[in-house]
Amino acid sequence: MFLTTVLDSLVGQGQAPGGTESFMITLVRSVDPILEPVVFAVLFILLGLSAASWGIIYYKWRTLRRAQRQSVDFLEMFWSSKRLDAIYQSSEKLQRSPISQVFRAGYVELSKLKKTQAEGEAAGAMYDAMGGIENVQRSLRRASQSELTAMESLVPFLATTGSTAPFVGLFGTVVGIMKAFIEIRPGTATLDAVGPGISHALIATAVGLFAAIPAVMAYNYFVRKIKVLYAEMDNFSNDFLNIIKRHFLK
């Protein structure tokens, strides 16, 4: 068979003149005892990455799903209510909504500004309405960034797993194939001799792909969900600022 001929030629090339092994073959054989533990270590790392990725996928799916649902509930409550203080009290039940948290930060800053404005008017001092708007805007921006950071937590791990797991698996496969060829002896270079070793080595590549593919798909899904929620936070912040300009800081 063609494969047997190739294997025999590879084994023959490892023999130096006089029947002695070349330096490279001797060097590779010297590290043979550590090759199998390396393959098992690679498999252990890949299985750990896969288990961690699935745990993160479930956690982020549940968290973002709850955030989306509570954000919809909050927006319905916000636009149907006419009192900000009532909305603030009701928003305490929607702690998972990033839009709710943005509103709460803006409302707290607005309350401080209204208090400062009332004290200034009582003392006969001038009040800078534009400066108050900027303070509320900064508060909304800080809250949005804080919520974005919270939503993006753990998601980069999925990208790291998706980009590195295939190469880690490939490394394990290469090491396993090296071990399979090292165990070949002259006259035994047949498919039956190396087939089991190579097939076992390919398991590392399969495990690497098993860890990488779901991680990449979940990463893209979560990034899209986070972008949608962040856009909704930004739109709400603009709407909230417009309401403040029209009705509160005149």
C-alpha positions as protocol buffer text, in pm:
chain_id: "A"
residue {
  index: 1
  type: MET
  ca { x: 0 y: 0 z: 0 }
}
residue {
  index: 2
  type: PHE
  ca { x: 103 y: 359 z: -63 }
}
residue {
  index: 3
  type: LEU
  ca { x: 74 y: 462 z: 304 }
}
residue {
  index: 4
  type: THR
  ca { x: 290 y: 168 z: 413 }
}
residue {
  index: 5
  type: THR
  ca { x: 555 y: 265 z: 159 }
}
residue {
  index: 6
  type: VAL
  ca { x: 556 y: 623 z: 287 }
}
residue {
  index: 7
  type: LEU
  ca { x: 587 y: 510 z: 648 }
}
residue {
  index: 8
  type: ASP
  ca { x: 873 y: 275 z: 562 }
}
residue {
  index: 9
  type: SER
  ca { x: 1053 y: 558 z: 384 }
}
residue {
  index: 10
  type: LEU
  ca { x: 1008 y: 789 z: 684 }
}
residue {
  index: 11
  type: VAL
  ca { x: 1148 y: 527 z: 916 }
}
residue {
  index: 12
  type: GLY
  ca { x: 1434 y: 463 z: 679 }
}
residue {
  index: 13
  type: GLN
  ca { x: 1518 y: 834 z: 661 }
}
residue {
  index: 14
  type: GLY
  ca { x: 1561 y: 834 z: 1037 }
}
residue {
  index: 15
  type: GLN
  ca { x: 1849 y: 589 z: 1007 }
}
residue {
  index: 16
  type: ALA
  ca { x: 2191 y: 738 z: 969 }
}
residue {
  index: 17
  type: PRO
  ca { x: 2464 y: 554 z: 770 }
}
residue {
  index: 18
  type: GLY
  ca { x: 2568 y: 237 z: 949 }
}
residue {
  index: 19
  type: GLY
  ca { x: 2219 y: 170 z: 1088 }
}
residue {
  index: 20
  type: THR
  ca { x: 2238 y: 428 z: 1367 }
}
residue {
  index: 21
  type: GLU
  ca { x: 1960 y: 677 z: 1429 }
}
residue {
  index: 22
  type: SER
  ca { x: 2003 y: 1039 z: 1327 }
}
residue {
  index: 23
  type: PHE
  ca { x: 2038 y: 1314 z: 1587 }
}
residue {
  index: 24
  type: MET
  ca { x: 1682 y: 1442 z: 1533 }
}
residue {
  index: 25
  type: ILE
  ca { x: 1527 y: 1098 z: 1580 }
}
residue {
  index: 26
  type: THR
  ca { x: 1735 y: 1045 z: 1892 }
}
residue {
  index: 27
  type: LEU
  ca { x: 1627 y: 1385 z: 2023 }
}
residue {
  index: 28
  type: VAL
  ca { x: 1260 y: 1317 z: 1958 }
}
residue {
  index: 29
  type: ARG
  ca { x: 1281 y: 975 z: 2120 }
}
residue {
  index: 30
  type: SER
  ca { x: 1436 y: 1136 z: 2428 }
}
residue {
  index: 31
  type: VAL
  ca { x: 1123 y: 1342 z: 2485 }
}
residue {
  index: 32
  type: ASP
  ca { x: 888 y: 1050 z: 2417 }
}
residue {
  index: 33
  type: PRO
  ca { x: 804 y: 995 z: 2788 }
}
residue {
  index: 34
  type: ILE
  ca { x: 651 y: 1344 z: 2819 }
}
residue {
  index: 35
  type: LEU
  ca { x: 451 y: 1339 z: 2495 }
}
residue {
  index: 36
  type: GLU
  ca { x: 157 y: 1140 z: 2627 }
}
residue {
  index: 37
  type: PRO
  ca { x: 118 y: 1356 z: 2941 }
}
residue {
  index: 38
  type: VAL
  ca { x: 126 y: 1662 z: 2714 }
}
residue {
  index: 39
  type: VAL
  ca { x: -162 y: 1525 z: 2507 }
}
residue {
  index: 40
  type: PHE
  ca { x: -365 y: 1452 z: 2820 }
}
residue {
  index: 41
  type: ALA
  ca { x: -287 y: 1803 z: 2952 }
}
residue {
  index: 42
  type: VAL
  ca { x: -410 y: 1954 z: 2625 }
}
residue {
  index: 43
  type: LEU
  ca { x: -733 y: 1754 z: 2645 }
}
residue {
  index: 44
  type: PHE
  ca { x: -780 y: 1858 z: 3007 }
}
residue {
  index: 45
  type: ILE
  ca { x: -731 y: 2227 z: 2916 }
}
residue {
  index: 46
  type: LEU
  ca { x: -975 y: 2202 z: 2625 }
}
residue {
  index: 47
  type: LEU
  ca { x: -1238 y: 2029 z: 2835 }
}
residue {
  index: 48
  type: GLY
  ca { x: -1193 y: 2298 z: 3101 }
}
residue {
  index: 49
  type: LEU
  ca { x: -1235 y: 2574 z: 2841 }
}
residue {
  index: 50
  type: SER
  ca { x: -1543 y: 2402 z: 2703 }
}
residue {
  index: 51
  type: ALA
  ca { x: -1702 y: 2360 z: 3046 }
}
residue {
  index: 52
  type: ALA
  ca { x: -1626 y: 2722 z: 3139 }
}
residue {
  index: 53
  type: SER
  ca { x: -1764 y: 2846 z: 2806 }
}
residue {
  index: 54
  type: TRP
  ca { x: -2091 y: 2658 z: 2847 }
}
residue {
  index: 55
  type: GLY
  ca { x: -2126 y: 2792 z: 3200 }
}
residue {
  index: 56
  type: ILE
  ca { x: -2069 y: 3148 z: 3079 }
}
residue {
  index: 57
  type: ILE
  ca { x: -2307 y: 3096 z: 2786 }
}
residue {
  index: 58
  type: TYR
  ca { x: -2589 y: 2989 z: 3018 }
}
residue {
  index: 59
  type: TYR
  ca { x: -2519 y: 3268 z: 3268 }
}
residue {
  index: 60
  type: LYS
  ca { x: -2500 y: 3547 z: 3008 }
}
residue {
  index: 61
  type: TRP
  ca { x: -2804 y: 3416 z: 2818 }
}
residue {
  index: 62
  type: ARG
  ca { x: -3008 y: 3420 z: 3135 }
}
residue {
  index: 63
  type: THR
  ca { x: -2875 y: 3763 z: 3244 }
}
residue {
  index: 64
  type: LEU
  ca { x: -2926 y: 3937 z: 2909 }
}
residue {
  index: 65
  type: ARG
  ca { x: -3267 y: 3777 z: 2862 }
}
residue {
  index: 66
  type: ARG
  ca { x: -3377 y: 3910 z: 3199 }
}
residue {
  index: 67
  type: ALA
  ca { x: -3226 y: 4252 z: 3124 }
}
residue {
  index: 68
  type: GLN
  ca { x: -3414 y: 4271 z: 2794 }
}
residue {
  index: 69
  type: ARG
  ca { x: -3743 y: 4166 z: 2950 }
}
residue {
  index: 70
  type: GLN
  ca { x: -3717 y: 4408 z: 3242 }
}
residue {
  index: 71
  type: SER
  ca { x: -3610 y: 4690 z: 3012 }
}
residue {
  index: 72
  type: VAL
  ca { x: -3926 y: 4644 z: 2807 }
}
residue {
  index: 73
  type: ASP
  ca { x: -4132 y: 4649 z: 3126 }
}
residue {
  index: 74
  type: PHE
  ca { x: -3956 y: 4963 z: 3246 }
}
residue {
  index: 75
  type: LEU
  ca { x: -4007 y: 5153 z: 2921 }
}
residue {
  index: 76
  type: GLU
  ca { x: -4377 y: 5068 z: 2922 }
}
residue {
  index: 77
  type: MET
  ca { x: -4404 y: 5191 z: 3280 }
}
residue {
  index: 78
  type: PHE
  ca { x: -4201 y: 5506 z: 3209 }
}
residue {
  index: 79
  type: TRP
  ca { x: -4406 y: 5624 z: 2914 }
}
residue {
  index: 80
  type: SER
  ca { x: -4737 y: 5540 z: 3078 }
}
residue {
  index: 81
  type: SER
  ca { x: -4660 y: 5723 z: 3403 }
}
residue {
  index: 82
  type: LYS
  ca { x: -4664 y: 6099 z: 3462 }
}
residue {
  index: 83
  type: ARG
  ca { x: -4465 y: 6121 z: 3786 }
}
residue {
  index: 84
  type: LEU
  ca { x: -4091 y: 6060 z: 3797 }
}
residue {
  index: 85
  type: ASP
  ca { x: -4092 y: 5987 z: 4169 }
}
residue {
  index: 86
  type: ALA
  ca { x: -4345 y: 5706 z: 4115 }
}
residue {
  index: 87
  type: ILE
  ca { x: -4131 y: 5568 z: 3833 }
}
residue {
  index: 88
  type: TYR
  ca { x: -3825 y: 5582 z: 4058 }
}
residue {
  index: 89
  type: GLN
  ca { x: -3998 y: 5382 z: 4329 }
}
residue {
  index: 90
  type: SER
  ca { x: -4130 y: 5124 z: 4084 }
}
residue {
  index: 91
  type: SER
  ca { x: -3788 y: 5087 z: 3919 }
}
residue {
  index: 92
  type: GLU
  ca { x: -3652 y: 4933 z: 4238 }
}
residue {
  index: 93
  type: LYS
  ca { x: -3822 y: 4611 z: 4129 }
}
residue {
  index: 94
  type: LEU
  ca { x: -3636 y: 4616 z: 3795 }
}
residue {
  index: 95
  type: GLN
  ca { x: -3277 y: 4601 z: 3913 }
}
residue {
  index: 96
  type: ARG
  ca { x: -3170 y: 4385 z: 3616 }
}
residue {
  index: 97
  type: SER
  ca { x: -3277 y: 4642 z: 3361 }
}
residue {
  index: 98
  type: PRO
  ca { x: -2984 y: 4859 z: 3244 }
}
residue {
  index: 99
  type: ILE
  ca { x: -3225 y: 5128 z: 3126 }
}
residue {
  index: 100
  type: SER
  ca { x: -3384 y: 5135 z: 3471 }
}
residue {
  index: 101
  type: GLN
  ca { x: -3043 y: 5188 z: 3630 }
}
residue {
  index: 102
  type: VAL
  ca { x: -2964 y: 5470 z: 3389 }
}
residue {
  index: 103
  type: PHE
  ca { x: -3292 y: 5638 z: 3480 }
}
residue {
  index: 104
  type: ARG
  ca { x: -3225 y: 5600 z: 3852 }
}
residue {
  index: 105
  type: ALA
  ca { x: -2883 y: 5765 z: 3815 }
}
residue {
  index: 106
  type: GLY
  ca { x: -3033 y: 6052 z: 3617 }
}
residue {
  index: 107
  type: TYR
  ca { x: -3321 y: 6095 z: 3859 }
}
residue {
  index: 108
  type: VAL
  ca { x: -3088 y: 6114 z: 4160 }
}
residue {
  index: 109
  type: GLU
  ca { x: -2883 y: 6384 z: 3987 }
}
residue {
  index: 110
  type: LEU
  ca { x: -3200 y: 6568 z: 3885 }
}
residue {
  index: 111
  type: SER
  ca { x: -3323 y: 6564 z: 4246 }
}
residue {
  index: 112
  type: LYS
  ca { x: -2996 y: 6718 z: 4360 }
}
residue {
  index: 113
  type: LEU
  ca { x: -3024 y: 6988 z: 4095 }
}
residue {
  index: 114
  type: LYS
  ca { x: -3384 y: 7070 z: 4188 }
}
residue {
  index: 115
  type: LYS
  ca { x: -3281 y: 7098 z: 4550 }
}
residue {
  index: 116
  type: THR
  ca { x: -2990 y: 7327 z: 4459 }
}
residue {
  index: 117
  type: GLN
  ca { x: -3218 y: 7534 z: 4236 }
}
residue {
  index: 118
  type: ALA
  ca { x: -3475 y: 7576 z: 4514 }
}
residue {
  index: 119
  type: GLU
  ca { x: -3208 y: 7680 z: 4763 }
}
residue {
  index: 120
  type: GLY
  ca { x: -3062 y: 7925 z: 4514 }
}
residue {
  index: 121
  type: GLU
  ca { x: -3398 y: 8084 z: 4441 }
}
residue {
  index: 122
  type: ALA
  ca { x: -3469 y: 8115 z: 4813 }
}
residue {
  index: 123
  type: ALA
  ca { x: -3138 y: 8298 z: 4858 }
}
residue {
  index: 124
  type: GLY
  ca { x: -3196 y: 8516 z: 4552 }
}
residue {
  index: 125
  type: ALA
  ca { x: -2902 y: 8366 z: 4360 }
}
residue {
  index: 126
  type: MET
  ca { x: -2887 y: 8295 z: 3986 }
}
residue {
  index: 127
  type: TYR
  ca { x: -2913 y: 7934 z: 3873 }
}
residue {
  index: 128
  type: ASP
  ca { x: -2728 y: 7793 z: 3571 }
}
residue {
  index: 129
  type: ALA
  ca { x: -2978 y: 7562 z: 3396 }
}
residue {
  index: 130
  type: MET
  ca { x: -2733 y: 7457 z: 3125 }
}
residue {
  index: 131
  type: GLY
  ca { x: -2482 y: 7352 z: 3387 }
}
residue {
  index: 132
  type: GLY
  ca { x: -2752 y: 7141 z: 3549 }
}
residue {
  index: 133
  type: ILE
  ca { x: -2830 y: 6971 z: 3218 }
}
residue {
  index: 134
  type: GLU
  ca { x: -2463 y: 6886 z: 3172 }
}
residue {
  index: 135
  type: ASN
  ca { x: -2450 y: 6732 z: 3519 }
}
residue {
  index: 136
  type: VAL
  ca { x: -2749 y: 6510 z: 3443 }
}
residue {
  index: 137
  type: GLN
  ca { x: -2600 y: 6418 z: 3107 }
}
residue {
  index: 138
  type: ARG
  ca { x: -2271 y: 6315 z: 3267 }
}
residue {
  index: 139
  type: SER
  ca { x: -2459 y: 6110 z: 3523 }
}
residue {
  index: 140
  type: LEU
  ca { x: -2653 y: 5931 z: 3251 }
}
residue {
  index: 141
  type: ARG
  ca { x: -2334 y: 5868 z: 3053 }
}
residue {
  index: 142
  type: ARG
  ca { x: -2153 y: 5723 z: 3355 }
}
residue {
  index: 143
  type: ALA
  ca { x: -2446 y: 5494 z: 3434 }
}
residue {
  index: 144
  type: SER
  ca { x: -2462 y: 5377 z: 3071 }
}
residue {
  index: 145
  type: GLN
  ca { x: -2092 y: 5295 z: 3067 }
}
residue {
  index: 146
  type: SER
  ca { x: -2121 y: 5114 z: 3398 }
}
residue {
  index: 147
  type: GLU
  ca { x: -2409 y: 4902 z: 3270 }
}
residue {
  index: 148
  type: LEU
  ca { x: -2224 y: 4833 z: 2944 }
}
residue {
  index: 149
  type: THR
  ca { x: -1920 y: 4713 z: 3138 }
}
residue {
  index: 150
  type: ALA
  ca { x: -2139 y: 4483 z: 3346 }
}
residue {
  index: 151
  type: MET
  ca { x: -2309 y: 4339 z: 3037 }
}
residue {
  index: 152
  type: GLU
  ca { x: -1976 y: 4279 z: 2863 }
}
residue {
  index: 153
  type: SER
  ca { x: -1823 y: 4095 z: 3158 }
}
residue {
  index: 154
  type: LEU
  ca { x: -1711 y: 3736 z: 3079 }
}
residue {
  index: 155
  type: VAL
  ca { x: -1799 y: 3777 z: 2710 }
}
residue {
  index: 156
  type: PRO
  ca { x: -1433 y: 3828 z: 2600 }
}
residue {
  index: 157
  type: PHE
  ca { x: -1354 y: 3485 z: 2746 }
}
residue {
  index: 158
  type: LEU
  ca { x: -1577 y: 3332 z: 2479 }
}
residue {
  index: 159
  type: ALA
  ca { x: -1383 y: 3515 z: 2208 }
}
residue {
  index: 160
  type: THR
  ca { x: -1054 y: 3397 z: 2357 }
}
residue {
  index: 161
  type: THR
  ca { x: -1178 y: 3037 z: 2368 }
}
residue {
  index: 162
  type: GLY
  ca { x: -1307 y: 3053 z: 2013 }
}
residue {
  index: 163
  type: SER
  ca { x: -979 y: 3188 z: 1875 }
}
residue {
  index: 164
  type: THR
  ca { x: -734 y: 2971 z: 2072 }
}
residue {
  index: 165
  type: ALA
  ca { x: -905 y: 2636 z: 2131 }
}
residue {
  index: 166
  type: PRO
  ca { x: -857 y: 2507 z: 1772 }
}
residue {
  index: 167
  type: PHE
  ca { x: -484 y: 2581 z: 1788 }
}
residue {
  index: 168
  type: VAL
  ca { x: -450 y: 2420 z: 2129 }
}
residue {
  index: 169
  type: GLY
  ca { x: -625 y: 2114 z: 1990 }
}
residue {
  index: 170
  type: LEU
  ca { x: -399 y: 2117 z: 1684 }
}
residue {
  index: 171
  type: PHE
  ca { x: -95 y: 2127 z: 1912 }
}
residue {
  index: 172
  type: GLY
  ca { x: -223 y: 1820 z: 2095 }
}
residue {
  index: 173
  type: THR
  ca { x: -280 y: 1643 z: 1763 }
}
residue {
  index: 174
  type: VAL
  ca { x: 73 y: 1720 z: 1644 }
}
residue {
  index: 175
  type: VAL
  ca { x: 220 y: 1590 z: 1968 }
}
residue {
  index: 176
  type: GLY
  ca { x: 6 y: 1274 z: 1945 }
}
residue {
  index: 177
  type: ILE
  ca { x: 112 y: 1210 z: 1586 }
}
residue {
  index: 178
  type: MET
  ca { x: 477 y: 1258 z: 1685 }
}
residue {
  index: 179
  type: LYS
  ca { x: 432 y: 992 z: 1950 }
}
residue {
  index: 180
  type: ALA
  ca { x: 265 y: 757 z: 1700 }
}
residue {
  index: 181
  type: PHE
  ca { x: 558 y: 788 z: 1459 }
}
residue {
  index: 182
  type: ILE
  ca { x: 819 y: 751 z: 1733 }
}
residue {
  index: 183
  type: GLU
  ca { x: 672 y: 413 z: 1823 }
}
residue {
  index: 184
  type: ILE
  ca { x: 721 y: 285 z: 1466 }
}
residue {
  index: 185
  type: ARG
  ca { x: 995 y: 24 z: 1436 }
}
residue {
  index: 186
  type: PRO
  ca { x: 1163 y: -82 z: 1111 }
}
residue {
  index: 187
  type: GLY
  ca { x: 949 y: -342 z: 937 }
}
residue {
  index: 188
  type: THR
  ca { x: 635 y: -249 z: 1130 }
}
residue {
  index: 189
  type: ALA
  ca { x: 543 y: 72 z: 944 }
}
residue {
  index: 190
  type: THR
  ca { x: 190 y: -30 z: 857 }
}
residue {
  index: 191
  type: LEU
  ca { x: -147 y: 137 z: 887 }
}
residue {
  index: 192
  type: ASP
  ca { x: -238 y: -104 z: 1165 }
}
residue {
  index: 193
  type: ALA
  ca { x: 66 y: 15 z: 1361 }
}
residue {
  index: 194
  type: VAL
  ca { x: 13 y: 390 z: 1339 }
}
residue {
  index: 195
  type: GLY
  ca { x: -361 y: 413 z: 1276 }
}
residue {
  index: 196
  type: PRO
  ca { x: -475 y: 390 z: 1640 }
}
residue {
  index: 197
  type: GLY
  ca { x: -218 y: 646 z: 1756 }
}
residue {
  index: 198
  type: ILE
  ca { x: -310 y: 897 z: 1485 }
}
residue {
  index: 199
  type: SER
  ca { x: -683 y: 852 z: 1544 }
}
residue {
  index: 200
  type: HIS
  ca { x: -635 y: 913 z: 1915 }
}
residue {
  index: 201
  type: ALA
  ca { x: -428 y: 1223 z: 1837 }
}
residue {
  index: 202
  type: LEU
  ca { x: -706 y: 1365 z: 1620 }
}
residue {
  index: 203
  type: ILE
  ca { x: -939 y: 1362 z: 1920 }
}
residue {
  index: 204
  type: ALA
  ca { x: -757 y: 1673 z: 2047 }
}
residue {
  index: 205
  type: THR
  ca { x: -851 y: 1865 z: 1731 }
}
residue {
  index: 206
  type: ALA
  ca { x: -1212 y: 1750 z: 1759 }
}
residue {
  index: 207
  type: VAL
  ca { x: -1231 y: 1860 z: 2123 }
}
residue {
  index: 208
  type: GLY
  ca { x: -1076 y: 2194 z: 2030 }
}
residue {
  index: 209
  type: LEU
  ca { x: -1343 y: 2252 z: 1767 }
}
residue {
  index: 210
  type: PHE
  ca { x: -1613 y: 2139 z: 2010 }
}
residue {
  index: 211
  type: ALA
  ca { x: -1495 y: 2408 z: 2253 }
}
residue {
  index: 212
  type: ALA
  ca { x: -1444 y: 2681 z: 1991 }
}
residue {
  index: 213
  type: ILE
  ca { x: -1755 y: 2665 z: 1772 }
}
residue {
  index: 214
  type: PRO
  ca { x: -2020 y: 2720 z: 2045 }
}
residue {
  index: 215
  type: ALA
  ca { x: -1802 y: 2990 z: 2203 }
}
residue {
  index: 216
  type: VAL
  ca { x: -1777 y: 3187 z: 1877 }
}
residue {
  index: 217
  type: MET
  ca { x: -2148 y: 3155 z: 1803 }
}
residue {
  index: 218
  type: ALA
  ca { x: -2243 y: 3262 z: 2155 }
}
residue {
  index: 219
  type: TYR
  ca { x: -1996 y: 3553 z: 2145 }
}
residue {
  index: 220
  type: ASN
  ca { x: -2151 y: 3694 z: 1828 }
}
residue {
  index: 221
  type: TYR
  ca { x: -2501 y: 3648 z: 1970 }
}
residue {
  index: 222
  type: PHE
  ca { x: -2419 y: 3824 z: 2297 }
}
residue {
  index: 223
  type: VAL
  ca { x: -2236 y: 4110 z: 2126 }
}
residue {
  index: 224
  type: ARG
  ca { x: -2544 y: 4176 z: 1913 }
}
residue {
  index: 225
  type: LYS
  ca { x: -2773 y: 4167 z: 2218 }
}
residue {
  index: 226
  type: ILE
  ca { x: -2546 y: 4403 z: 2411 }
}
residue {
  index: 227
  type: LYS
  ca { x: -2535 y: 4648 z: 2120 }
}
residue {
  index: 228
  type: VAL
  ca { x: -2915 y: 4654 z: 2111 }
}
residue {
  index: 229
  type: LEU
  ca { x: -2941 y: 4719 z: 2484 }
}
residue {
  index: 230
  type: TYR
  ca { x: -2675 y: 4990 z: 2469 }
}
residue {
  index: 231
  type: ALA
  ca { x: -2857 y: 5160 z: 2182 }
}
residue {
  index: 232
  type: GLU
  ca { x: -3177 y: 5152 z: 2385 }
}
residue {
  index: 233
  type: MET
  ca { x: -2993 y: 5307 z: 2682 }
}
residue {
  index: 234
  type: ASP
  ca { x: -2858 y: 5582 z: 2458 }
}
residue {
  index: 235
  type: ASN
  ca { x: -3201 y: 5654 z: 2309 }
}
residue {
  index: 236
  type: PHE
  ca { x: -3359 y: 5665 z: 2653 }
}
residue {
  index: 237
  type: SER
  ca { x: -3092 y: 5901 z: 2782 }
}
residue {
  index: 238
  type: ASN
  ca { x: -3164 y: 6145 z: 2498 }
}
residue {
  index: 239
  type: ASP
  ca { x: -3539 y: 6123 z: 2558 }
}
residue {
  index: 240
  type: PHE
  ca { x: -3494 y: 6173 z: 2931 }
}
residue {
  index: 241
  type: LEU
  ca { x: -3276 y: 6480 z: 2876 }
}
residue {
  index: 242
  type: ASN
  ca { x: -3538 y: 6629 z: 2644 }
}
residue {
  index: 243
  type: ILE
  ca { x: -3807 y: 6578 z: 2908 }
}
residue {
  index: 244
  type: ILE
  ca { x: -3590 y: 6749 z: 3168 }
}
residue {
  index: 245
  type: LYS
  ca { x: -3522 y: 7045 z: 2938 }
}
residue {
  index: 246
  type: ARG
  ca { x: -3892 y: 7094 z: 2861 }
}
residue {
  index: 247
  type: HIS
  ca { x: -4046 y: 7051 z: 3203 }
}
residue {
  index: 248
  type: PHE
  ca { x: -3790 y: 7086 z: 3484 }
}
residue {
  index: 249
  type: LEU
  ca { x: -3494 y: 7307 z: 3398 }
}
residue {
  index: 250
  type: LYS
  ca { x: -3647 y: 7610 z: 3235 }
}
